[in-house]
Each structure stands twice: as structure tokens, then as C-alpha cells.
Amino acid sequence: MSVNARAVEAPPLAALPRLPDIEALEPIERIKRRWPAVLGALLSIAMVVGLGFELFGEGLAALEQSAPVHPGYYIAIFLLYLSPPTFDFVIFRRLWGIPFEGMIALHKKRIANEVVFGYSGEAYFYAWARERMKLVAAPFGAVKDVSILSAIAGNAITLAMIALALPFAATLLRPDDFEALAWSTGAILALSLPFLIFSRRVFSLERSTLWWVFGVHCLRLTVGSTLIALAWHFAMPDVSIGMWLFLAAGRLLVSRLPLVPNKDLLFANFAIILIGQGEALSELVAFTAAIALLLHVVLIVIFGAHALLRKSG
């Protein structure tokens, strides 16, 4: 072999600069994935702040209203409170096989949506899923699909309630109410149709799974309306359960109407016209809302204590 050939020979392995071990790259990867934890922490702080404003605003005052004495009221309200995260757990248990610990994240998702701002809970739950990449590789598509289907199911149930309730409420509505109802119905259809027309581009789950999720959301709305009707009936037993079921359907309908300026006032007026007892009904609605707020606070305290115990352990 010539001298030139020896000159271009590769240097021995010992002379090469030592490459960093794979383990040395892991902290950088952790830094890149730290944003879900930061987002989750920020939304958790926002939940606490929002609950504080709600509780020390009208929440404590509403709890001073006359409380129902029938235990059935509290059982129905407790089941009603548990139903949204429970149905969400059923959905994501099938989609991802999430453990029971996921119920904590789903409760926080619900609280964030109610006391921070709409769909902030979805952002929290997405961050929670991203922190557990072994659980699911791409959580965004499923969270998006489930949220959209929840809105579509709510709109579908609302349209059905409009069709069923309109003959009974025709004598109770003013011309202005009819006009607002007509525009709101059109808005509901306009908001839902694009997702149905472009469903192949919007949704990422399989069609059979989408229909199953839609059915679970419809069942959740039906169960929720039934439970609130039962709670109201136990609180005011002199009003028939059938009337409360009708009012629960009206409550769901009013809550989904996009072009009604004061939904709570509209529902209260509608209910008072039907059953009377305006002061008692107003106190019952305020007390029910305060109970839900109090349960939010209790759960946030329990979840915080649970997280501290896990870190200390």
C-alpha cells in the first residue's frame, strides 16, 4: 500500500470525538414536551380564580336561599353533576382505554368550561392527554371530534325540543319571541350543517365510532334533562313530574338558542307562566346553581390534595 493511501486512512476509533449518549438527549426532549404541563397548570390556576369569583360573588348568597328538604333532590342533583364527566369517560374509555384516573381530568375539563371560558376544558384535557403519550399518540383528533359531536347532539336535541314544544308554547310566546326563535333555529341549522356536509374532512374517527359517540351524547342530554326534572319535582312536589320534564326540555332548548340575549330570564319567565310560584322557582334555580358551584370547589380541593399526596409519596 502506498504512502498516500496510508495518509487517507480513517483515524482509529479512539481518536474520534465521543458522541453524547442517548440518555443525554432526554432532558431536551422533556423541555420540548413541557408545554402541555404548563398549559394544564395555567388552566388549573384559572379554574381556582374563576371559582373564587363565582363563589364570593352570587354563589354564597344563593346558598342562603331556602334549601329543599327532600333527600331525593340532593341525590338527583349529585347524579346530574356526575353525568357529564361520566359519559365522557365512557367515550374516551372506548377510544383510548383511559384509566379511572382520567375521571379527574374530565371533571377538571367540565369545571374549566363552566368557570373559565367555553372550550378551555377541551384545551386542558388535550394537554392532559399529551402528557401521557403512551396512552394515545395523537389526541387532538379525538378531542376535536368528541367536542364537535357534543355540540351537534345538543343542536339536534334542541331542534327536536322546538318541534315538540312549539304547539304547547304557541299561546305563551309573543311575536318578538317567535321571531327570535325562528332566527335562532336558523342559526342552529347553519352552525351544524357545515360539519355534516364536510364530515369527511372535519372528522378523523371512523364513521361507526362517530355515530356511537353521537348516540352517547344524546343519551347524556336525555339523562341530564330527566335528572333535573326529578330534582325540581322533589323540591316542589306540588308540580307534576310531567310538567317538570316539559320545563327541563325548555331549559335545554333555551340554553342552546344562540340569538336570545338573556336566556336565564327567558326560561324563568316561561317557567313562572306555566307553574306560577315565581319566588320559590327563582330561589330553587339559584340554589341549584350554587350547589353545582359548591361541588366544583369541593372537587378542586380534593384534586389538589390528591396531587400533593402523590408528589410527596
C-alpha positions as CSV (number, residue, x, y, z in Angstrom):
1,M,0.0,0.0,0.0
2,S,1.4,3.5,-0.9
3,V,2.2,6.3,1.5
4,N,-0.7,8.4,0.1
5,A,-3.1,5.6,0.7
6,R,-2.0,5.3,4.3
7,A,-2.4,9.1,4.7
8,V,-6.0,9.0,3.9
9,E,-6.8,6.0,6.1
10,A,-9.5,6.7,8.7
11,P,-8.2,7.5,12.2
12,P,-8.7,4.9,14.8
13,L,-12.0,4.8,16.7
14,A,-10.3,6.1,19.9
15,A,-9.3,9.3,18.1
16,L,-12.9,10.1,17.1
17,P,-14.8,12.6,19.2
18,R,-17.2,10.8,21.6
19,L,-20.8,11.3,20.7
20,P,-23.2,12.0,23.5
21,D,-25.2,9.1,24.9
22,I,-28.9,8.8,24.0
23,E,-29.7,9.4,27.6
24,A,-28.2,12.9,27.4
25,L,-30.8,13.9,24.8
26,E,-33.7,13.1,27.0
27,P,-33.8,16.3,29.0
28,I,-34.0,18.3,25.7
29,E,-37.0,16.2,24.7
30,R,-38.6,16.8,28.0
31,I,-38.2,20.5,27.6
32,K,-39.9,20.3,24.2
33,R,-42.8,18.5,25.7
34,R,-43.1,20.6,28.7
35,W,-45.8,22.9,27.2
36,P,-48.8,20.5,28.0
37,A,-47.9,20.6,31.7
38,V,-47.5,24.4,31.6
39,L,-50.9,24.8,29.9
40,G,-52.5,22.4,32.3
41,A,-51.1,24.3,35.3
42,L,-52.2,27.7,33.9
43,L,-55.8,26.4,33.3
44,S,-55.8,24.9,36.8
45,I,-54.9,28.3,38.3
46,A,-57.6,29.9,36.1
47,M,-60.2,27.4,37.5
48,V,-59.3,28.3,41.1
49,V,-59.6,32.1,40.3
50,G,-62.9,31.6,38.4
51,L,-64.3,29.6,41.2
52,G,-63.3,32.3,43.7
53,F,-65.1,35.0,41.8
54,E,-68.2,32.8,41.3
55,L,-68.3,31.7,45.0
56,F,-67.8,35.1,46.6
57,G,-70.0,36.8,44.0
58,E,-73.5,35.4,44.0
59,G,-72.7,31.8,44.9
60,L,-72.7,32.2,48.7
61,A,-75.8,34.4,48.6
62,A,-77.6,31.8,46.6
63,L,-76.7,29.1,49.2
64,E,-78.6,31.2,51.8
65,Q,-81.9,30.6,49.9
66,S,-84.3,28.1,51.4
67,A,-82.9,24.6,50.8
68,P,-85.1,21.7,49.7
69,V,-85.7,19.2,52.4
70,H,-86.4,16.1,50.3
71,P,-83.3,13.8,50.1
72,G,-84.3,12.8,46.6
73,Y,-83.5,16.3,45.4
74,Y,-79.8,16.0,46.5
75,I,-79.5,12.5,45.1
76,A,-80.8,13.7,41.7
77,I,-78.5,16.8,41.7
78,F,-75.5,14.7,42.6
79,L,-76.2,12.2,39.8
80,L,-76.8,15.1,37.5
81,Y,-73.4,16.6,38.5
82,L,-71.6,13.4,37.8
83,S,-73.3,12.6,34.5
84,P,-71.3,14.8,32.0
85,P,-67.8,13.6,33.0
86,T,-69.1,10.0,33.4
87,F,-70.4,9.9,29.9
88,D,-67.2,11.5,28.6
89,F,-65.3,8.8,30.5
90,V,-67.4,6.1,28.7
91,I,-66.4,7.7,25.3
92,F,-62.7,8.1,26.0
93,R,-62.5,4.7,27.7
94,R,-63.6,3.2,24.4
95,L,-61.4,5.4,22.2
96,W,-58.2,5.4,24.2
97,G,-58.7,2.9,27.1
98,I,-58.0,5.6,29.6
99,P,-57.6,4.5,33.3
100,F,-60.0,5.6,36.0
101,E,-57.6,8.4,36.8
102,G,-59.0,10.0,33.6
103,M,-62.1,10.9,35.6
104,I,-60.2,13.6,37.4
105,A,-59.1,15.2,34.2
106,L,-62.6,15.0,32.8
107,H,-64.0,16.7,35.9
108,K,-61.5,19.4,35.5
109,K,-62.4,19.7,31.9
110,R,-66.0,20.3,32.8
111,I,-65.1,22.8,35.6
112,A,-62.9,24.8,33.2
113,N,-65.6,25.0,30.6
114,E,-68.0,26.4,33.2
115,V,-65.9,28.8,35.2
116,V,-63.1,29.9,32.9
117,F,-64.4,30.1,29.3
118,G,-66.0,27.9,26.7
119,Y,-63.8,25.0,25.4
120,S,-61.0,25.8,27.8
121,G,-61.8,22.4,29.3
122,E,-61.0,20.8,26.0
123,A,-57.6,22.5,25.9
124,Y,-57.0,21.2,29.5
125,F,-58.0,17.7,28.6
126,Y,-55.8,17.8,25.4
127,A,-52.8,18.9,27.5
128,W,-53.5,16.1,29.9
129,A,-53.6,13.5,27.1
130,R,-50.4,14.9,25.5
131,E,-48.6,14.5,28.8
132,R,-49.4,10.8,28.6
133,M,-48.1,10.0,25.1
134,K,-48.0,6.3,25.9
135,L,-51.8,6.5,26.4
136,V,-52.5,7.9,23.0
137,A,-50.3,9.0,20.1
138,A,-52.5,11.8,18.6
139,P,-55.2,13.0,21.0
140,F,-56.2,16.2,19.1
141,G,-58.3,14.5,16.5
142,A,-60.4,12.5,19.1
143,V,-60.9,15.5,21.4
144,K,-61.9,17.6,18.5
145,D,-64.4,15.1,17.2
146,V,-66.0,14.4,20.6
147,S,-66.4,18.2,21.2
148,I,-68.0,18.8,17.8
149,L,-70.3,15.9,18.1
150,S,-71.3,17.1,21.6
151,A,-72.4,20.4,20.0
152,I,-74.2,18.7,17.1
153,A,-76.0,16.4,19.5
154,G,-77.1,19.4,21.6
155,N,-78.3,21.2,18.5
156,A,-80.2,18.1,17.3
157,I,-81.9,17.6,20.6
158,T,-82.7,21.3,20.7
159,L,-84.4,21.2,17.3
160,A,-86.4,18.2,18.4
161,M,-87.5,20.0,21.5
162,I,-88.5,23.0,19.4
163,A,-90.7,20.8,17.2
164,L,-92.3,19.1,20.3
165,A,-92.7,22.2,22.5
166,L,-93.8,24.8,19.9
167,P,-97.5,23.6,19.8
168,F,-97.8,23.9,23.6
169,A,-95.9,27.2,23.8
170,A,-97.6,28.9,20.9
171,T,-100.0,30.7,23.2
172,L,-97.3,31.8,25.7
173,L,-94.8,33.4,23.2
174,R,-95.0,36.9,22.0
175,P,-94.4,37.9,18.3
176,D,-90.9,39.0,19.3
177,D,-90.2,35.7,20.9
178,F,-91.4,33.9,17.8
179,E,-89.1,36.0,15.6
180,A,-86.1,35.3,17.9
181,L,-87.0,31.6,18.0
182,A,-87.1,31.5,14.2
183,W,-83.7,33.2,13.8
184,S,-82.2,31.1,16.5
185,T,-83.4,27.9,14.8
186,G,-81.9,29.0,11.5
187,A,-78.6,29.8,13.3
188,I,-78.6,26.3,14.9
189,L,-79.0,24.7,11.4
190,A,-76.4,27.0,9.9
191,L,-73.9,26.1,12.6
192,S,-74.5,22.3,12.3
193,L,-74.8,21.8,8.5
194,P,-71.1,22.6,7.5
195,F,-69.9,19.9,9.9
196,L,-72.3,17.4,8.3
197,I,-71.6,18.4,4.7
198,F,-67.8,18.3,5.1
199,S,-67.8,15.5,7.6
200,R,-65.0,13.6,5.8
201,R,-62.7,16.5,6.1
202,V,-63.7,17.6,9.6
203,F,-63.8,14.3,11.5
204,S,-60.9,11.9,12.0
205,L,-62.6,9.0,13.7
206,E,-64.3,6.2,11.8
207,R,-68.0,6.7,10.8
208,S,-69.3,3.9,13.1
209,T,-67.4,5.4,16.0
210,L,-68.7,8.9,15.2
211,W,-72.3,7.6,15.3
212,W,-71.6,5.8,18.6
213,V,-70.2,9.0,20.2
214,F,-73.2,11.0,18.9
215,G,-75.5,8.5,20.5
216,V,-73.7,8.7,23.8
217,H,-74.0,12.5,23.8
218,C,-77.8,12.3,23.0
219,L,-78.2,9.8,25.9
220,R,-76.3,12.2,28.2
221,L,-78.5,15.1,27.3
222,T,-81.7,13.0,27.9
223,V,-80.4,11.7,31.2
224,G,-79.5,15.2,32.3
225,S,-82.9,16.6,31.4
226,T,-84.6,13.7,33.3
227,L,-82.5,14.2,36.4
228,I,-83.0,17.9,36.6
229,A,-86.8,17.4,36.3
230,L,-86.7,14.8,39.1
231,A,-84.7,17.2,41.3
232,W,-87.1,20.0,40.7
233,H,-90.1,17.6,41.4
234,F,-88.6,16.5,44.7
235,A,-88.0,20.2,45.7
236,M,-91.5,21.3,44.6
237,P,-93.7,18.1,44.7
238,D,-96.9,20.0,44.1
239,V,-95.9,20.4,40.4
240,S,-96.3,17.2,38.4
241,I,-93.3,15.4,37.1
242,G,-94.7,15.7,33.6
243,M,-94.6,19.5,33.8
244,W,-91.1,19.4,35.2
245,L,-90.0,17.2,32.2
246,F,-91.5,19.8,29.9
247,L,-89.7,22.6,31.6
248,A,-86.4,20.6,31.6
249,A,-86.8,20.3,27.8
250,G,-87.5,24.0,27.6
251,R,-84.4,24.7,29.7
252,L,-82.3,22.7,27.3
253,L,-83.9,24.4,24.4
254,V,-83.3,27.9,25.8
255,S,-79.7,27.2,26.7
256,R,-78.8,26.3,23.1
257,L,-80.5,29.2,21.4
258,P,-77.7,31.5,20.0
259,L,-79.6,34.7,19.4
260,V,-81.5,35.1,22.7
261,P,-80.0,37.9,24.8
262,N,-81.0,36.8,28.3
263,K,-81.5,33.0,28.4
264,D,-81.9,32.7,32.1
265,L,-84.6,35.4,32.2
266,L,-86.4,33.9,29.3
267,F,-86.5,30.5,30.9
268,A,-87.5,31.9,34.3
269,N,-90.4,33.8,32.8
270,F,-91.5,30.8,30.7
271,A,-91.5,28.6,33.8
272,I,-93.3,31.1,36.0
273,I,-96.0,31.5,33.4
274,L,-96.5,27.7,33.3
275,I,-96.4,26.8,37.0
276,G,-96.5,30.1,38.9
277,Q,-94.7,30.3,42.3
278,G,-92.2,32.8,40.8
279,E,-90.2,33.5,44.0
280,A,-90.0,29.8,45.0
281,L,-88.9,28.9,41.5
282,S,-86.3,31.6,41.3
283,E,-84.8,30.5,44.7
284,L,-84.8,26.9,43.5
285,V,-82.9,27.7,40.3
286,A,-80.4,29.9,42.2
287,F,-79.9,27.2,44.9
288,T,-79.3,24.5,42.3
289,A,-76.7,26.6,40.5
290,A,-75.0,27.3,43.9
291,I,-74.9,23.6,44.7
292,A,-73.1,22.9,41.5
293,L,-70.6,25.6,42.2
294,L,-70.0,24.2,45.7
295,L,-69.3,20.8,44.3
296,H,-66.8,22.4,41.9
297,V,-65.0,23.9,44.9
298,V,-65.0,20.6,46.8
299,L,-63.6,18.6,43.9
300,I,-60.9,21.2,43.2
301,V,-59.8,20.9,46.8
302,I,-59.8,17.1,46.7
303,F,-57.9,17.0,43.4
304,G,-55.3,19.4,44.8
305,A,-54.8,17.4,47.9
306,H,-54.6,14.2,45.8
307,A,-51.9,15.8,43.6
308,L,-49.9,16.9,46.7
309,L,-50.1,13.4,48.3
310,R,-48.8,11.8,45.0
311,K,-45.8,14.2,44.8
312,S,-44.9,13.7,48.5
313,G,-45.3,9.9,48.2
